[in-house]
Amino acid sequence: MKTLVTGAKGFIGKNLVVALRRAGTEVAGIDVDSSSDGLLAGAAGTNVVYHLAGVNRPEHEVEFQTGNVGSLEALFSAIDHCATTAPGAARPLIVLSSSTRAEQDNPYGRSKLAAEKALQNYSIRTGTPAVIYRLPGVFGKWCRPNYNSVVATFCHNIARGLPIAISDPNNGLELVYIDEVVAAFIMALSTPAQGIEFREVKPTFKLTLGELAKRIQSFKQSRQTLQVPDFANPFYKRLYATYLSYLEPEDLAYSLPVRADARGELAEFLKQPHFGQLFISRTRPGITRGNHCHHTKSEKFLVVEGEAVIRFRQIGGEDIIEHRVCGSDFKPVDIPPGYTHHIENVGAGDLITLFWASEMFDADKPDTYFESVDGETAV
Protein backbone atom coordinates (compact mmCIF):
# COMPACT_ATOMS: atom_id res chain seq x y z
CA MET A 1 0.00 0.00 0.00
CA LYS A 2 1.24 3.48 -0.87
CA THR A 3 0.33 6.61 1.04
CA LEU A 4 0.98 10.27 0.39
CA VAL A 5 1.38 12.66 3.33
CA THR A 6 1.31 16.40 2.67
CA GLY A 7 2.76 18.53 5.44
CA ALA A 8 5.02 15.56 6.19
CA LYS A 9 7.59 17.63 8.09
CA GLY A 10 5.05 19.22 10.41
CA PHE A 11 4.08 18.06 13.88
CA ILE A 12 1.29 15.65 12.93
CA GLY A 13 2.98 14.70 9.67
CA LYS A 14 6.25 13.66 11.30
CA ASN A 15 4.46 11.45 13.83
CA LEU A 16 2.22 9.95 11.14
CA VAL A 17 5.06 9.18 8.72
CA VAL A 18 7.02 7.38 11.43
CA ALA A 19 3.98 5.25 12.35
CA LEU A 20 3.10 4.43 8.74
CA ARG A 21 6.63 3.34 7.90
CA ARG A 22 6.83 1.28 11.06
CA ALA A 23 3.66 -0.49 9.91
CA GLY A 24 5.36 -1.36 6.62
CA THR A 25 3.48 1.18 4.51
CA GLU A 26 5.19 2.90 1.61
CA VAL A 27 5.10 6.65 2.29
CA ALA A 28 5.69 9.61 0.01
CA GLY A 29 6.15 12.81 1.98
CA ILE A 30 5.44 16.28 0.59
CA ASP A 31 6.08 19.60 2.30
CA VAL A 32 6.39 23.30 1.52
CA ASP A 33 9.82 22.79 0.01
CA SER A 34 8.57 20.11 -2.42
CA SER A 35 8.07 20.84 -6.11
CA SER A 36 4.88 20.36 -8.12
CA ASP A 37 6.61 17.42 -9.78
CA GLY A 38 7.12 15.93 -6.33
CA LEU A 39 3.40 16.21 -5.65
CA LEU A 40 2.59 14.49 -8.94
CA ALA A 41 5.05 11.69 -8.23
CA GLY A 42 3.67 11.25 -4.73
CA ALA A 43 0.07 11.10 -5.94
CA ALA A 44 0.80 8.51 -8.64
CA GLY A 45 -0.47 5.10 -7.61
CA THR A 46 -1.25 6.16 -4.06
CA ASN A 47 -4.04 4.48 -2.09
CA VAL A 48 -4.49 7.05 0.67
CA VAL A 49 -3.64 10.75 0.83
CA TYR A 50 -3.27 12.38 4.23
CA HIS A 51 -3.63 16.09 3.62
CA LEU A 52 -2.05 17.78 6.62
CA ALA A 53 -0.53 20.78 4.85
CA GLY A 54 -1.92 24.14 5.84
CA VAL A 55 -1.28 27.57 7.28
CA ASN A 56 -2.22 28.77 10.75
CA ARG A 57 0.02 31.79 11.48
CA PRO A 58 0.75 33.58 8.22
CA GLU A 59 2.20 37.05 7.82
CA HIS A 60 -0.77 38.13 5.71
CA GLU A 61 -4.41 37.17 6.10
CA VAL A 62 -4.78 36.19 2.45
CA GLU A 63 -2.33 33.33 3.07
CA PHE A 64 -4.99 31.49 5.07
CA GLN A 65 -6.93 30.97 1.85
CA THR A 66 -3.95 30.08 -0.34
CA GLY A 67 -2.42 27.80 2.28
CA ASN A 68 -5.51 25.95 3.48
CA VAL A 69 -7.63 25.89 0.33
CA GLY A 70 -5.04 26.41 -2.40
CA SER A 71 -2.88 23.52 -1.20
CA LEU A 72 -5.92 21.23 -1.31
CA GLU A 73 -6.82 22.35 -4.83
CA ALA A 74 -3.25 21.62 -5.93
CA LEU A 75 -3.70 18.11 -4.55
CA PHE A 76 -6.94 17.68 -6.53
CA SER A 77 -5.12 18.68 -9.71
CA ALA A 78 -2.38 16.12 -9.05
CA ILE A 79 -4.92 13.34 -8.40
CA ASP A 80 -6.88 14.25 -11.53
CA HIS A 81 -3.68 14.23 -13.60
CA CYS A 82 -2.85 10.74 -12.29
CA ALA A 83 -6.39 9.58 -13.12
CA THR A 84 -5.98 10.62 -16.76
CA THR A 85 -2.67 8.76 -17.05
CA ALA A 86 -4.05 5.61 -15.42
CA PRO A 87 -7.68 5.29 -16.54
CA GLY A 88 -9.77 2.92 -14.47
CA ALA A 89 -7.51 3.09 -11.42
CA ALA A 90 -9.31 3.56 -8.12
CA ARG A 91 -9.16 7.05 -6.71
CA PRO A 92 -7.28 7.36 -3.42
CA LEU A 93 -8.99 7.98 -0.13
CA ILE A 94 -8.33 11.56 1.03
CA VAL A 95 -8.00 12.12 4.78
CA LEU A 96 -8.20 15.82 5.64
CA SER A 97 -6.89 17.24 8.89
CA SER A 98 -9.27 20.08 9.68
CA SER A 99 -9.92 21.98 12.90
CA THR A 100 -12.75 22.53 15.38
CA ARG A 101 -12.07 26.19 14.69
CA ALA A 102 -13.74 25.71 11.30
CA GLU A 103 -16.88 26.64 13.22
CA GLN A 104 -15.44 30.06 14.15
CA ASP A 105 -15.99 33.24 12.15
CA ASN A 106 -12.39 34.37 11.79
CA PRO A 107 -9.91 34.20 8.89
CA TYR A 108 -8.41 30.89 9.99
CA GLY A 109 -11.78 29.29 10.76
CA ARG A 110 -13.28 30.45 7.46
CA SER A 111 -10.32 29.04 5.51
CA LYS A 112 -10.62 25.64 7.22
CA LEU A 113 -14.36 25.55 6.52
CA ALA A 114 -13.71 26.51 2.89
CA ALA A 115 -11.23 23.62 2.62
CA GLU A 116 -13.81 21.20 3.99
CA LYS A 117 -16.40 22.41 1.47
CA ALA A 118 -13.87 22.16 -1.36
CA LEU A 119 -13.20 18.54 -0.46
CA GLN A 120 -16.91 17.78 -0.17
CA ASN A 121 -17.56 19.24 -3.63
CA TYR A 122 -14.60 17.38 -5.12
CA SER A 123 -15.73 14.09 -3.56
CA ILE A 124 -19.24 14.48 -4.97
CA ARG A 125 -17.98 15.50 -8.39
CA THR A 126 -15.35 12.78 -8.81
CA GLY A 127 -16.50 9.98 -6.52
CA THR A 128 -13.30 10.27 -4.49
CA PRO A 129 -13.84 8.88 -0.96
CA ALA A 130 -12.87 11.31 1.80
CA VAL A 131 -12.72 11.57 5.58
CA ILE A 132 -12.57 14.87 7.45
CA TYR A 133 -11.28 15.08 11.01
CA ARG A 134 -12.03 18.28 12.91
CA LEU A 135 -9.27 18.26 15.47
CA PRO A 136 -9.05 20.36 18.64
CA GLY A 137 -5.60 21.36 19.90
CA VAL A 138 -3.19 18.48 19.30
CA PHE A 139 -0.33 17.93 21.74
CA GLY A 140 2.57 15.52 22.04
CA LYS A 141 6.22 15.07 21.16
CA TRP A 142 7.87 17.00 18.30
CA CYS A 143 5.44 19.92 18.30
CA ARG A 144 7.10 23.27 17.67
CA PRO A 145 7.08 25.57 20.74
CA ASN A 146 6.35 29.30 20.66
CA TYR A 147 4.32 28.87 17.49
CA ASN A 148 0.72 27.72 17.68
CA SER A 149 0.59 25.15 20.50
CA VAL A 150 0.20 26.34 24.07
CA VAL A 151 1.13 22.88 25.37
CA ALA A 152 4.40 22.83 23.41
CA THR A 153 5.21 26.38 24.50
CA PHE A 154 4.48 25.76 28.18
CA CYS A 155 6.43 22.47 28.21
CA HIS A 156 9.42 24.00 26.42
CA ASN A 157 9.57 27.15 28.54
CA ILE A 158 8.84 25.59 31.93
CA ALA A 159 11.41 22.84 31.32
CA ARG A 160 14.02 25.59 30.77
CA GLY A 161 12.93 27.91 33.55
CA LEU A 162 11.66 30.48 31.05
CA PRO A 163 8.56 32.63 31.66
CA ILE A 164 5.16 31.75 30.23
CA ALA A 165 2.37 34.19 29.36
CA ILE A 166 -1.19 33.47 30.51
CA SER A 167 -3.74 35.92 29.16
CA ASP A 168 -6.63 34.48 31.19
CA PRO A 169 -6.11 31.40 33.39
CA ASN A 170 -9.83 30.62 33.08
CA ASN A 171 -9.73 30.25 29.29
CA GLY A 172 -10.94 26.79 28.34
CA LEU A 173 -8.97 24.34 26.21
CA GLU A 174 -9.88 21.13 24.43
CA LEU A 175 -6.94 18.90 23.57
CA VAL A 176 -6.28 15.59 21.87
CA TYR A 177 -3.08 13.54 22.04
CA ILE A 178 -0.97 12.97 18.94
CA ASP A 179 -0.91 9.16 19.28
CA GLU A 180 -4.72 9.04 19.23
CA VAL A 181 -4.74 11.22 16.11
CA VAL A 182 -2.20 9.01 14.35
CA ALA A 183 -4.08 5.84 15.35
CA ALA A 184 -7.35 7.25 13.96
CA PHE A 185 -5.67 8.30 10.72
CA ILE A 186 -4.12 4.86 10.25
CA MET A 187 -7.46 3.22 11.04
CA ALA A 188 -8.79 4.90 7.91
CA LEU A 189 -6.67 2.43 5.94
CA SER A 190 -8.86 -0.45 7.10
CA THR A 191 -12.17 1.43 7.40
CA PRO A 192 -12.46 3.30 4.10
CA ALA A 193 -15.15 5.92 3.68
CA GLN A 194 -18.25 5.63 1.57
CA GLY A 195 -18.45 9.01 -0.11
CA ILE A 196 -17.43 11.70 2.38
CA GLU A 197 -17.52 11.31 6.15
CA PHE A 198 -16.77 13.40 9.21
CA ARG A 199 -15.03 11.42 11.95
CA GLU A 200 -13.78 12.24 15.45
CA VAL A 201 -10.67 11.39 17.41
CA LYS A 202 -11.24 10.35 21.01
CA PRO A 203 -10.61 10.89 23.83
CA THR A 204 -10.34 14.64 24.10
CA PHE A 205 -9.47 16.47 27.31
CA LYS A 206 -10.93 19.74 28.58
CA LEU A 207 -9.26 22.03 31.10
CA THR A 208 -8.36 25.67 31.65
CA LEU A 209 -5.18 27.46 30.67
CA GLY A 210 -4.35 27.96 34.34
CA GLU A 211 -4.82 24.27 35.11
CA LEU A 212 -2.53 23.34 32.22
CA ALA A 213 0.24 25.64 33.44
CA LYS A 214 -0.06 24.42 37.04
CA ARG A 215 0.10 20.77 36.00
CA ILE A 216 3.19 21.23 33.81
CA GLN A 217 4.89 23.25 36.56
CA SER A 218 4.25 20.33 38.93
CA PHE A 219 6.13 18.06 36.50
CA LYS A 220 9.19 20.28 36.75
CA GLN A 221 8.90 20.37 40.55
CA SER A 222 8.62 16.58 40.69
CA ARG A 223 12.39 16.21 40.70
CA GLN A 224 12.38 17.96 44.06
CA THR A 225 9.14 16.54 45.48
CA LEU A 226 9.79 13.11 43.84
CA GLN A 227 6.02 12.90 43.28
CA VAL A 228 4.93 11.63 39.88
CA PRO A 229 1.42 12.22 38.51
CA ASP A 230 -1.43 9.78 39.00
CA PHE A 231 -1.11 7.87 35.74
CA ALA A 232 -4.58 6.41 36.22
CA ASN A 233 -5.60 9.79 34.79
CA PRO A 234 -5.12 9.37 31.02
CA PHE A 235 -4.51 13.07 30.44
CA TYR A 236 -1.77 13.33 33.07
CA LYS A 237 -0.05 10.29 31.56
CA ARG A 238 -0.01 11.85 28.09
CA LEU A 239 0.90 15.33 29.28
CA TYR A 240 3.79 14.08 31.42
CA ALA A 241 5.21 12.12 28.47
CA THR A 242 4.93 15.26 26.37
CA TYR A 243 6.71 17.37 28.99
CA LEU A 244 9.63 14.95 29.18
CA SER A 245 10.09 15.16 25.40
CA TYR A 246 10.90 18.89 25.78
CA LEU A 247 13.74 18.46 28.27
CA GLU A 248 17.19 19.41 27.10
CA PRO A 249 19.33 16.29 26.52
CA GLU A 250 21.70 17.23 29.32
CA ASP A 251 18.72 17.55 31.70
CA LEU A 252 17.48 13.99 31.23
CA ALA A 253 19.63 12.78 34.13
CA TYR A 254 19.39 14.19 37.64
CA SER A 255 20.60 13.45 41.16
CA LEU A 256 18.51 12.25 44.10
CA PRO A 257 18.85 13.55 47.66
CA VAL A 258 20.90 10.95 49.54
CA ARG A 259 20.93 10.28 53.30
CA ALA A 260 24.22 8.77 54.39
CA ASP A 261 25.56 7.47 57.71
CA ALA A 262 27.83 4.70 58.95
CA ARG A 263 25.34 2.06 57.78
CA GLY A 264 25.39 3.21 54.16
CA GLU A 265 23.18 5.40 51.98
CA LEU A 266 19.46 5.68 51.27
CA ALA A 267 17.59 7.68 48.62
CA GLU A 268 13.91 8.14 47.93
CA PHE A 269 13.14 7.70 44.22
CA LEU A 270 9.44 8.07 43.35
CA LYS A 271 6.28 8.92 45.27
CA GLN A 272 2.60 9.01 44.43
CA PRO A 273 -0.32 9.23 46.89
CA HIS A 274 -2.21 6.32 45.29
CA PHE A 275 0.91 4.24 44.68
CA GLY A 276 3.10 4.82 47.71
CA GLN A 277 6.81 5.29 47.23
CA LEU A 278 10.03 3.68 46.05
CA PHE A 279 13.43 4.10 47.62
CA ILE A 280 16.79 2.41 47.34
CA SER A 281 19.55 1.75 49.85
CA ARG A 282 23.18 0.69 49.99
CA THR A 283 24.03 -1.16 53.22
CA ARG A 284 27.54 -1.98 54.43
CA PRO A 285 28.54 -5.60 55.28
CA GLY A 286 27.34 -6.80 58.68
CA ILE A 287 24.80 -3.98 59.06
CA THR A 288 21.13 -4.55 59.92
CA ARG A 289 18.41 -2.09 58.91
CA GLY A 290 14.89 -2.03 60.29
CA ASN A 291 13.64 -3.55 63.56
CA HIS A 292 10.26 -1.88 63.29
CA CYS A 293 6.71 -2.77 62.34
CA HIS A 294 3.68 -1.12 60.73
CA HIS A 295 -0.02 -1.46 61.48
CA THR A 296 -1.34 -0.64 58.02
CA LYS A 297 1.59 0.10 55.73
CA SER A 298 2.84 -2.82 53.65
CA GLU A 299 6.20 -3.07 51.93
CA LYS A 300 8.20 -5.08 49.43
CA PHE A 301 11.96 -5.61 49.61
CA LEU A 302 13.96 -6.57 46.52
CA VAL A 303 17.68 -7.19 46.84
CA VAL A 304 19.34 -6.28 43.54
CA GLU A 305 22.96 -6.81 44.60
CA GLY A 306 24.57 -8.66 47.49
CA GLU A 307 23.29 -11.19 50.03
CA ALA A 308 20.82 -10.61 52.87
CA VAL A 309 18.66 -12.28 55.44
CA ILE A 310 15.22 -10.76 56.05
CA ARG A 311 13.73 -11.72 59.42
CA PHE A 312 10.16 -11.32 60.75
CA ARG A 313 8.50 -11.79 64.08
CA GLN A 314 4.79 -11.29 64.59
CA ILE A 315 4.05 -8.74 67.29
CA GLY A 316 3.34 -10.64 70.50
CA GLY A 317 4.89 -13.81 69.12
CA GLU A 318 8.23 -15.52 69.61
CA ASP A 319 8.90 -17.38 66.35
CA ILE A 320 11.33 -15.70 63.97
CA ILE A 321 10.87 -16.28 60.24
CA GLU A 322 13.90 -15.96 57.95
CA HIS A 323 14.19 -15.50 54.17
CA ARG A 324 17.66 -15.53 52.63
CA VAL A 325 17.82 -13.52 49.40
CA CYS A 326 20.50 -12.41 46.97
CA GLY A 327 20.75 -10.10 43.98
CA SER A 328 21.06 -12.91 41.45
CA ASP A 329 17.56 -14.22 42.26
CA PHE A 330 15.44 -11.04 41.95
CA LYS A 331 13.15 -12.43 44.64
CA PRO A 332 10.81 -9.84 46.22
CA VAL A 333 9.83 -10.33 49.84
CA ASP A 334 6.47 -9.01 51.10
CA ILE A 335 6.49 -7.25 54.47
CA PRO A 336 2.99 -7.51 55.97
CA PRO A 337 1.68 -5.25 58.73
CA GLY A 338 1.83 -6.58 62.26
CA TYR A 339 5.33 -8.05 61.90
CA THR A 340 8.49 -6.42 63.16
CA HIS A 341 11.19 -6.97 60.58
CA HIS A 342 14.75 -6.20 59.59
CA ILE A 343 17.20 -6.88 56.78
CA GLU A 344 20.81 -7.86 57.47
CA ASN A 345 23.68 -7.70 55.01
CA VAL A 346 25.34 -11.13 55.34
CA GLY A 347 27.52 -10.81 52.24
CA ALA A 348 31.09 -9.69 51.78
CA GLY A 349 30.19 -6.57 49.80
CA ASP A 350 27.63 -3.78 49.84
CA LEU A 351 23.94 -4.73 49.79
CA ILE A 352 21.73 -2.84 47.31
CA THR A 353 18.02 -3.08 48.05
CA LEU A 354 14.97 -1.60 46.34
CA PHE A 355 12.07 -0.88 48.69
CA TRP A 356 8.42 -0.18 47.96
CA ALA A 357 6.00 1.12 50.59
CA SER A 358 2.25 1.27 50.06
CA GLU A 359 2.07 4.77 51.56
CA MET A 360 4.08 7.94 51.10
CA PHE A 361 5.92 8.70 54.30
CA ASP A 362 4.02 11.13 56.50
CA ALA A 363 6.05 12.49 59.42
CA ASP A 364 2.82 13.26 61.30
CA LYS A 365 1.50 9.71 60.82
CA PRO A 366 4.54 7.54 60.11
CA ASP A 367 2.88 4.21 61.07
CA THR A 368 6.35 2.99 62.10
CA TYR A 369 6.94 1.47 65.54
CA PHE A 370 10.41 0.37 66.63
CA GLU A 371 10.68 -3.14 68.07
CA SER A 372 13.62 -5.48 67.66
CA VAL A 373 13.02 -8.75 65.84
CA ASP A 374 15.43 -10.76 68.01
CA GLY A 375 15.50 -8.65 71.11
CA GLU A 376 18.78 -6.98 70.19
CA THR A 377 19.24 -3.40 69.07
CA ALA A 378 19.89 -2.77 65.38
CA VAL A 379 23.09 -0.96 64.35
Secondary structure in CASP SS format (residue, H / E / C, confidence):
PFRMAT SS
TARGET T0000
AUTHOR 0000-0000-0000
METHOD secondary structure of the structure
MODEL  1
M C 1.00
K E 1.00
T E 1.00
L E 1.00
V E 1.00
T E 1.00
G C 1.00
A C 1.00
K C 1.00
G C 1.00
F H 1.00
I H 1.00
G H 1.00
K H 1.00
N H 1.00
L H 1.00
V H 1.00
V H 1.00
A H 1.00
L H 1.00
R H 1.00
R H 1.00
A C 1.00
G C 1.00
T C 1.00
E E 1.00
V E 1.00
A E 1.00
G E 1.00
I E 1.00
D C 1.00
V C 1.00
D C 1.00
S C 1.00
S C 1.00
S H 1.00
D H 1.00
G H 1.00
L H 1.00
L H 1.00
A H 1.00
G H 1.00
A H 1.00
A C 1.00
G C 1.00
T C 1.00
N C 1.00
V E 1.00
V E 1.00
Y E 1.00
H E 1.00
L C 1.00
A C 1.00
G C 1.00
V C 1.00
N C 1.00
R C 1.00
P C 1.00
E C 1.00
H C 1.00
E C 1.00
V H 1.00
E H 1.00
F H 1.00
Q H 1.00
T H 1.00
G H 1.00
N H 1.00
V H 1.00
G H 1.00
S H 1.00
L H 1.00
E H 1.00
A H 1.00
L H 1.00
F H 1.00
S H 1.00
A H 1.00
I H 1.00
D H 1.00
H H 1.00
C H 1.00
A H 1.00
T H 1.00
T H 1.00
A C 1.00
P C 1.00
G C 1.00
A C 1.00
A C 1.00
R C 1.00
P C 1.00
L E 1.00
I E 1.00
V E 1.00
L E 1.00
S E 1.00
S E 1.00
S E 1.00
T H 1.00
R H 1.00
A H 1.00
E H 1.00
Q C 1.00
D C 1.00
N C 1.00
P H 1.00
Y H 1.00
G H 1.00
R H 1.00
S H 1.00
K H 1.00
L H 1.00
A H 1.00
A H 1.00
E H 1.00
K H 1.00
A H 1.00
L H 1.00
Q H 1.00
N H 1.00
Y H 1.00
S H 1.00
I H 1.00
R H 1.00
T H 1.00
G C 1.00
T C 1.00
P C 1.00
A E 1.00
V E 1.00
I E 1.00
Y E 1.00
R E 1.00
L E 1.00
P C 1.00
G E 1.00
V E 1.00
F E 1.00
G C 1.00
K C 1.00
W C 1.00
C C 1.00
R C 1.00
P C 1.00
N C 1.00
Y C 1.00
N C 1.00
S C 1.00
V H 1.00
V H 1.00
A H 1.00
T H 1.00
F H 1.00
C H 1.00
H H 1.00
N H 1.00
I H 1.00
A H 1.00
R C 1.00
G C 1.00
L C 1.00
P C 1.00
I C 1.00
A C 1.00
I C 1.00
S C 1.00
D C 1.00
P C 1.00
N C 1.00
N C 1.00
G E 1.00
L E 1.00
E E 1.00
L E 1.00
V E 1.00
Y E 1.00
I H 1.00
D H 1.00
E H 1.00
V H 1.00
V H 1.00
A H 1.00
A H 1.00
F H 1.00
I H 1.00
M H 1.00
A C 1.00
L C 1.00
S C 1.00
T C 1.00
P C 1.00
A C 1.00
Q C 1.00
G C 1.00
I E 1.00
E E 1.00
F E 1.00
R E 1.00
E C 1.00
V C 1.00
K C 1.00
P C 1.00
T E 1.00
F E 1.00
K E 1.00
L E 1.00
T E 1.00
L H 1.00
G H 1.00
E H 1.00
L H 1.00
A H 1.00
K H 1.00
R H 1.00
I H 1.00
Q H 1.00
S H 1.00
F H 1.00
K H 1.00
Q H 1.00
S H 1.00
R H 1.00
Q H 1.00
T H 1.00
L C 1.00
Q E 1.00
V C 1.00
P C 1.00
D C 1.00
F C 1.00
A C 1.00
N C 1.00
P H 1.00
F H 1.00
Y H 1.00
K H 1.00
R H 1.00
L H 1.00
Y H 1.00
A H 1.00
T H 1.00
Y H 1.00
L H 1.00
S C 1.00
Y C 1.00
L C 1.00
E C 1.00
P H 1.00
E H 1.00
D H 1.00
L C 1.00
A C 1.00
Y C 1.00
S C 1.00
L C 1.00
P C 1.00
V E 1.00
R E 1.00
A E 1.00
D E 1.00
A C 1.00
R C 1.00
G E 1.00
E E 1.00
L E 1.00
A E 1.00
E E 1.00
F E 1.00
L E 1.00
K E 1.00
Q E 1.00
P C 1.00
H C 1.00
F C 1.00
G E 1.00
Q E 1.00
L E 1.00
F E 1.00
I E 1.00
S E 1.00
R E 1.00
T E 1.00
R C 1.00
P C 1.00
G C 1.00
I C 1.00
T E 1.00
R E 1.00
G E 1.00
N E 1.00
H E 1.00
C E 1.00
H C 1.00
H C 1.00
T C 1.00
K C 1.00
S C 1.00
E E 1.00
K E 1.00
F E 1.00
L E 1.00
V E 1.00
V E 1.00
E E 1.00
G C 1.00
E E 1.00
A E 1.00
V E 1.00
I E 1.00
R E 1.00
F E 1.00
R E 1.00
Q E 1.00
I C 1.00
G C 1.00
G C 1.00
E C 1.00
D C 1.00
I E 1.00
I E 1.00
E E 1.00
H E 1.00
R E 1.00
V E 1.00
C E 1.00
G C 1.00
S C 1.00
D C 1.00
F C 1.00
K C 1.00
P C 1.00
V E 1.00
D E 1.00
I E 1.00
P C 1.00
P C 1.00
G C 1.00
Y E 1.00
T E 1.00
H E 1.00
H E 1.00
I E 1.00
E E 1.00
N E 1.00
V C 1.00
G C 1.00
A C 1.00
G C 1.00
D C 1.00
L E 1.00
I E 1.00
T E 1.00
L E 1.00
F E 1.00
W E 1.00
A E 1.00
S C 1.00
E C 1.00
M C 1.00
F C 1.00
D C 1.00
A C 1.00
D C 1.00
K C 1.00
P C 1.00
D C 1.00
T C 1.00
Y E 1.00
F E 1.00
E C 1.00
S C 1.00
V C 1.00
D C 1.00
G C 1.00
E C 1.00
T C 1.00
A C 1.00
V C 1.00
END
